[in-house]
Amino acid sequence: MADLFDVTSINNMTLTNRFVRSATGTRMAREDGGVTSKLIRHVVDLAEGGVGLIVSGHAYVLPDGQASPRQLGIYRDALVPGLAEMVSAVHAVGGRIVVQISHGGASSNSGLTGVEPMAPSAIPATEGKRVSFSGCRAMTHDDIDRAVEGFRQAARRAQDAGFDGIQIHGAHGYLFSEFLSPFYNKRTDAYGGSVKNRARIVVDAYNAVRNEVEADYPIMIKMNVTDFLEDGLSTDEALEAASVYATAGFDAIELSGGTGWGLRILGDPNRGAIRTVKDEAYYRDMAQSLKHTVQTPIILTGGIRSYEVAAQIVQDNIADYIGLCRPLIREPDLVNRWKSGDTKKSGCVSDNACLSRAPDKDLQCFHLTTKTS
């Protein structure tokens, strides 16, 4: 029977337990995306806290794909030495770390990039009480090729920096998530219409990356199971897309959900208060369905707060790994605490104050008197 503290492998990467720190932006990088001592301390705290695998905050692969201030970057070779220093610090304390590579798409910040955002299809500017969006242009085929090349080059830099693998960001309303979502993607060419077509750019990026890195180098993907948008991605479509990604050869699939647009319009129905164990593991059913469909390892992220819930998920073969984000913002050493036998629930109150922070604030739990990292 699977246990949370089993030693496992994803391709050639050996992990000491089944806990994954799911990626989140930290706003701890330099203005140009470079690594800082504060960011290094942050990931070292997670490694020392017992997390089996750290996924970095999303790192933008092209200058026009930056989504937020002080976001980690991997868009030029000059950033590699800083990234290598971060990796070495994690390895020095026995940790494992992969870099999440991303392009913001429609969510790119034109105030930072200086150019109009691009997306699968054009979206007009919108003003309103709940939604304010500056608009974006439709990508050309040259744009698509340039984006794929950006991911290929980012993967080369990741391997040069010593990361244990990469995760392609295909969730949360960023570029690859937008291609998969019928809300964003109205294309009528080979990148629109069917789920297979809408997933094509991700498969193109996977193939480009796989041809760039060594054969045993782990390549994972994070994907949405739902957008929380009217006319957005359905769970049936997400299941089909996940099968496409598994067939392409991804070494692990992380399940998540939601988009920035959806949060502004509807709010996220899955990120409210978590009062009982029944409120936990938002995407459990999707993970269970996917486990019946593919052999690829599954990382389940979203609303897991209790040791007992995490243990049951892996024991029941619903997912292979447990993704944690907000609990580790509050308590970076949560995994070590649970391993020691103190299995009381995470202290995270799930109010999203950590994620709705002001632009000048680093990632932190605002319910603590001091920063968690």
N, C-alpha and C positions, 0 to 999 in steps of 0.2 A: 504494500500500500504506500502510495506517495506521501512524503512528509515535507513540511516546509523547509527543513534543514537538510534535505538531500543534496548531495553533490551532483550537479548535472552539467550538460554541455549544450551550447548552441553553436553548431559547426565546430570550429577548433577552440572555442572560448569556454573554459571550465569555470563554473560558478559554484560558490560554497553554499549557497542557499537559493531559495526560489523567490526572494524579494527583489523587486526592481524599483528603483527610484524613477518614476515616470517624469518625463521632461517638463520643465516649466521655465519660462523666462525669469531671469534673476535681476536684470538691469544692474549687473555688477561689472560689466565689461567697460572698456574705454569707449570714448565717443566713436572711434573708428572700428570698434568690434574686437579690439585686442584684449587679451587676458590680463587681469589684475591680480594682485596679491589677495584681495578680498574674495575674488571668485575661486582662487585656488584653495583658500581656507574653507570656503563653503563646501566644495566637493570632498575635501579631505575629512571634514567633519562627518559627512555622510558615509564615507568609506570606513572611518574609525567607528562609526555607529552601527556597523554590521550589515549595511545594505549589500546584497550580493552583486548587483549590477547597477551602476549609475548611468542614466541617460542624461547627457548635458541639456541645458536649455537650447532651443532651436537656434542654429547658427546659419546665417544667411549666406547663400552660395554666390550671389551676384549683388553688386552695389544697389541695383534697383529693386532688390527683394527685401530690403530692410523693413521690418514692421514696427519697431519700437526703439526708443532711445536706449543707448548703452546695451544693445543686443549683441550677443556673441557673434563674431563673424568668422567665415572660413573662405572668403571670396578672393584672397590673394596670398601669394607665397610668403610675403613678409609677416603674416600672422602665424605661420607654422611654429617658429621658436617658442612663442608664448603658449601655444596649444600644447607643444611637447613638454614644457615645464609643468603644466597642469596635469598631464597624463603621468609624468614621472612622479609627481607628488602623490597621486592616488596609488600608483603601483608600489611606492615606497612603504605604504601602510597596508599592503596586501589587497587593495581594492581592484575592481574592474570597471572600466568606463568606456562607453561608446558615445560618439557625437551624433546628435540629431541634426540633419542637414535639411534646409528648408528655403523656400521662396515665398514671400508674403502674398504674391498675386494681388487680388483686389484689396487685400488688407495691408499692402505696403504703404508706408508713410511718405507721401510726396513731399512733406515739409522737411524730411530728412534726406530723401534721395534726390530731390530736385527734378524728378520726372513724373509724368502721369502714370499711375498704376495701370497694370495690365491684367487681364483675366481671360478665361476661355471665350467669353462674350462680353460685349460692351454693357455697362450698367450706368444709367444716367445718374447725375447728381440728385440727391434727395434731401429735403429738409423737412423736419417735423419735430414734434415733441419728443418722440422716442427714438427717431432715426435721423441721423445726419451723416450723409455720405457724399464725398466729393466727386464720385464717379470714376470710371475706368474705361480703358479702350479694349477692344478685342485683339487677341494675339494673332499675329500672322504665323505662317509656317516657319519663317525665319526666326521669329520669337520663340517658338516651341523648340526648334533646334538649338538655339542659344541657351535656353533654360536647361535642356538635357545636358548640353556640354558643361554648363555650370555645375551640375550635380556630379558629372564625371570628374571634373577637376577638383571639386571639393573632396571627393572620395580619395583621390590621390594624396591630397594634403593631409587627410585624416590618417591614412596609413603611414605617411612620412612622419607625422607627429607621434605615432605610436599608439593611437587609440586601438582598443581591442575589437572594434567593429564600428559600423555606422547604422543609424536608423534614418530612413527616409520619412520625412513628415508628410503624411497624406491625410491629415485630420484637421479639424477646428477651423475650417474656412480659409485655409491658406491655399496656395496655388493648386496642388495636386488634389486636395479635397474639393476645390471648386470644379475641376474637370469632371470629377465623379458625380457631382451633384447636379441634377436637372434644374435646380433653382438658378445656378450660375451658368450652366453650360447649355446654350441654345444652338450649338454648332450643327451644321448639316454635312460636314466633311468626315474624314476618317477618325476624327477626335470627338465626335458627337453622336447622339442617337442612342444606340444600344449600350448596355453596361460595358461590354467588351471594348467598344470604341472609346467610351469615356474613361476607361482605365488604361487606354493605350499609352498615354504619356508616362504613366508610372512604370509600365513594363519597359518602355523605351529607356527610361532612366535606369531601371534595374539592369538591363542588358549593357548599357554603357558603363555603369559602375562595375559590374561583374567582369567585364573585359579589361578594366583598368586595374583592379586589385587582384590579389592572389586568390586562387580557387577556394581555399579554406577560410577566407576572411569573412566573418559574419556580416550579412546584410539583412537588416530587419525593416519592417514598415509599421508605422502607426496609422490607423485608419479610423474613420467615423463609422459607427453603426447607424447613426441617425443625425440629421442636421438640426432638428427642432425648427424646421421651416416648412410652411405650406408649400407644396410642390417641390420639396427637397428630397434628399436621399431616403428611400424606404429601407426597412430592415431586410426585406427580400433582395433588394438590389445590392445592399451591402454584403449579404451572404454570397451572392454571385460574384461580386468583385473580389471578395476574400479568396474565393476558389481560383479566380484568375491569377491573383498574386501568388498563391501557393504553387500553382502550376508553373508560373514563371521561374520560381526557385527561391523566393525569399526564405530566410532561415528562421524567422519568427514573425508573428503578426500580433501587434498590440491593438486592442479594441478600446475605443473611446467614443466621444460624441460631442455634438454642439458646434456652433460657429459664433463668431463675434456678432454677425448680423442677427442671428437667431436670438442671442442674448439681449440685444437692443430691442428687438420687436416683441418677443414673447417672454423673455426671461428663460432661465434654464430649469425645466421642471425636475431635473435630476440633481440640482445642487442646492436644495433646501436643507432644512434641519434633518439630521439623522438621529432619531430618538431611540429606535430599537434595531435589532439585527435584521428585521424584515425590511428596513429602509436601506440596507447596505447592498453593495454590489449591483449597481444600476443595470449593467449589461450582462448579467449572469445568463439569462436565457439565450442571448445571441451567442455567447461563448459556448454554451452547451450544444447549440445547433451546429456551430462551426466545427466542434470536436468530432461530430458525427460525419463531417464532410471531408476534412483534410487531415493529413498527418503532421502538418507543420505545427511546431510549438506555439501555444497561445498565451499571451500576456493579458490578463484581465485587469483593467484599471477603471476606477470610478466608484467612490463612495465606500470603500472598504475601510472599516475602522476597528474591527474586533479580531482578535487572534482566532477565536473560534470560527468566525466566518471564513477567514483566510485558510485555515486548516481544512475546513470542510470542502472548500472549492477544489483544492488539490487532491484531497482524498477521494472525492467523487469524480475525479477526472473531468471537471468542468473547464479547467484551465491548467496550464503547466506552471505559470508564474503569476505572482501577485504584484500588480503595479500600485505604488503609493506615491502621492504627491503632497497634498495638504497636510496629512499627519506628520510627514517628515519635515515640513516647514516649521511646525511647532516643536517637534521632538526628533532631531536628527539621529538620536541613538535608540529609537523605538525598537528596532530589530534586535539589538543587544538586550534590551530590557525584556522583550518577549522570550528570547532564548534563555535568559537567566532564570525563567520561571515566573516572573511577574507579568502575567498575561492580561492584566486589566486593559480595558479599551483605551484607544488613543484619546488624548485630551483635546483633539481638534474638535471645535464646535461647528465647523462647516458653514460659517457665515460669509465666507469669501472675502473678508476684509483684506486678507493677504494678497488676493488676486485683483482687487479693485483699488489698489494703492495709488497714490499720486505719482505722476511721472518721475519725480525726483527722489522717490523712496526705493530703497533696495527691498528685495524679497524678504519678508519677515512676518512672524505671527504677532499681530498687534495686541494680543491678549497676554503677552509676556512682557515683563518689565525690561528685559534685555533681549537683544536679537538672538535668534537661534543659531546663527552662524556668522 
